[in-house]
Amino acid sequence: MGRKLKGKILAVCCGKVKKEKKIPMKEGLIIKDWGLEGDAHAGKYHKQISLLALDSMNKMQDQGVTVNFGELYENLDVEGIILYKLPIGTKLKVGENVLLEITQIGKKDSYFLEINGKTVSSIMTKEGVFARVLEGGKVKAGDEIEVVSE
């Protein structure tokens, strides 16, 4: 039997307004078939939660900027799993109870952000991962994230 892919949640980020950076929070409630409670991007569609790997965030340095958690509009920042290489349909267990299913990798439309006075292309367009919530629960920085099926 193969080894399970495991990682760690580095930040849980929520934004009350679309197109504004999300703010890291101590703990969040992920609601089944909805998304992160209080987040402007939550809803009954296929992109209820957005995830980004630390490795992907670090690629923004190639454009001369360092980004902080939530600055690319992502809900969950992850270390230890290269998320964009997982196939659509992959299920991820987060913390004790949350179960997510990857529904989209990247975005069709590219977008640019201003970070520290520089206009840069967002890595979310290529390496951001979107998921729907199969099971909800509380999630916080430090929680384990695990690939449970591919």
C-alpha positions as CSV (number, residue, x, y, z in Angstrom):
1,M,0.0,0.0,0.0
2,G,1.3,3.4,-0.9
3,R,2.1,6.2,1.5
4,K,-0.6,8.8,2.0
5,L,0.2,12.4,1.0
6,K,0.0,14.6,4.0
7,G,0.6,18.2,4.7
8,K,-0.3,21.0,7.1
9,I,-2.6,24.0,7.0
10,L,-0.5,27.1,7.4
11,A,-3.4,29.7,7.4
12,V,-7.2,29.9,7.2
13,C,-8.2,33.1,5.4
14,C,-11.5,34.8,5.0
15,G,-12.6,37.8,2.9
16,K,-15.9,39.5,3.4
17,V,-15.7,41.4,0.0
18,K,-14.7,39.9,-3.4
19,K,-11.5,41.2,-5.0
20,E,-10.0,42.2,-1.6
21,K,-7.3,40.2,0.1
22,K,-8.5,37.7,2.6
23,I,-7.5,38.0,6.3
24,P,-5.9,35.1,8.2
25,M,-8.0,34.0,11.1
26,K,-7.4,31.8,14.2
27,E,-10.1,29.3,13.2
28,G,-12.8,29.0,10.6
29,L,-16.0,27.0,10.1
30,I,-16.3,25.2,6.8
31,I,-19.9,24.6,5.9
32,K,-21.0,21.5,3.9
33,D,-21.9,22.5,0.3
34,W,-21.2,26.2,1.0
35,G,-17.6,27.0,1.9
36,L,-15.9,29.1,4.6
37,E,-18.4,30.8,6.9
38,G,-18.4,34.6,6.3
39,D,-16.3,34.4,3.1
40,A,-17.6,36.3,0.0
41,H,-16.7,33.5,-2.3
42,A,-18.7,30.8,-0.4
43,G,-21.8,29.6,-2.2
44,K,-23.6,26.7,-3.9
45,Y,-21.2,26.2,-6.8
46,H,-18.0,24.3,-7.5
47,K,-15.5,26.7,-6.1
48,Q,-16.5,26.8,-2.4
49,I,-13.0,26.7,-1.0
50,S,-9.7,27.9,-2.6
51,L,-6.4,26.4,-1.7
52,L,-2.8,27.3,-2.5
53,A,0.4,25.5,-1.7
54,L,3.3,27.3,-0.1
55,D,5.5,26.2,-3.0
56,S,3.2,28.0,-5.4
57,M,3.1,31.1,-3.2
58,N,6.9,31.2,-3.3
59,K,6.9,31.3,-7.1
60,M,5.6,34.8,-6.8
61,Q,9.1,35.8,-5.8
62,D,10.1,35.2,-9.4
63,Q,8.0,38.4,-10.1
64,G,9.9,40.2,-7.4
65,V,7.2,40.1,-4.7
66,T,6.7,38.2,-1.5
67,V,3.0,37.5,-0.7
68,N,1.3,37.0,2.6
69,F,-1.4,34.5,3.4
70,G,-4.7,35.5,2.0
71,E,-3.2,38.1,-0.4
72,L,-4.0,35.9,-3.5
73,Y,-7.7,35.5,-2.3
74,E,-7.1,31.9,-1.1
75,N,-8.9,30.3,1.9
76,L,-6.4,27.7,2.8
77,D,-2.6,27.9,2.6
78,V,-1.0,24.5,2.6
79,E,2.5,23.1,3.1
80,G,3.7,19.6,2.2
81,I,1.4,18.8,-0.8
82,I,1.8,20.2,-4.3
83,L,-1.9,20.7,-4.8
84,Y,-2.1,21.7,-8.5
85,K,-0.6,18.3,-9.5
86,L,-3.5,16.4,-8.0
87,P,-6.3,15.4,-10.4
88,I,-9.8,16.8,-10.3
89,G,-11.9,14.6,-8.1
90,T,-9.2,14.1,-5.5
91,K,-10.6,14.1,-2.0
92,L,-8.8,15.9,0.8
93,K,-9.4,15.5,4.5
94,V,-8.7,18.6,6.6
95,G,-8.5,18.6,10.3
96,E,-10.9,16.2,12.1
97,N,-14.0,16.4,9.9
98,V,-13.7,18.5,6.8
99,L,-13.8,16.6,3.5
100,L,-13.1,18.5,0.2
101,E,-13.2,17.4,-3.4
102,I,-11.0,19.2,-6.0
103,T,-13.2,20.6,-8.7
104,Q,-10.9,22.9,-10.6
105,I,-7.2,23.7,-11.0
106,G,-6.3,27.2,-12.0
107,K,-8.6,29.7,-13.6
108,K,-9.3,30.4,-17.3
109,D,-9.0,34.1,-16.9
110,S,-5.7,35.5,-15.7
111,Y,-5.7,38.4,-13.3
112,F,-3.2,40.9,-12.0
113,L,-2.8,42.2,-8.5
114,E,-0.9,45.1,-7.0
115,I,1.3,44.0,-4.2
116,N,3.8,46.3,-2.6
117,G,3.4,48.8,-5.4
118,K,4.1,46.2,-8.2
119,T,1.5,44.9,-10.6
120,V,2.0,41.1,-10.9
121,S,0.2,38.1,-12.4
122,S,-1.5,35.9,-9.8
123,I,-0.2,32.3,-9.5
124,M,-3.8,31.3,-8.6
125,T,-4.5,31.3,-12.4
126,K,-2.2,28.3,-12.9
127,E,-1.7,26.7,-9.5
128,G,-4.7,27.7,-7.4
129,V,-7.0,24.7,-6.5
130,F,-10.7,25.0,-6.0
131,A,-12.9,22.5,-4.1
132,R,-16.4,21.8,-3.0
133,V,-17.2,20.9,0.6
134,L,-18.4,17.3,1.1
135,E,-18.3,17.4,4.9
136,G,-17.9,20.5,7.0
137,G,-16.2,21.3,10.3
138,K,-13.8,23.6,12.1
139,V,-10.3,24.2,10.6
140,K,-7.3,26.1,11.9
141,A,-3.6,26.7,11.2
142,G,-1.6,23.6,12.2
143,D,-4.4,21.1,11.2
144,E,-3.3,18.2,9.0
145,I,-4.4,17.9,5.4
146,E,-4.3,14.5,3.7
147,V,-5.1,13.1,0.3
148,V,-7.6,10.4,1.0
149,S,-8.4,9.4,-2.7
150,E,-7.2,10.4,-6.1
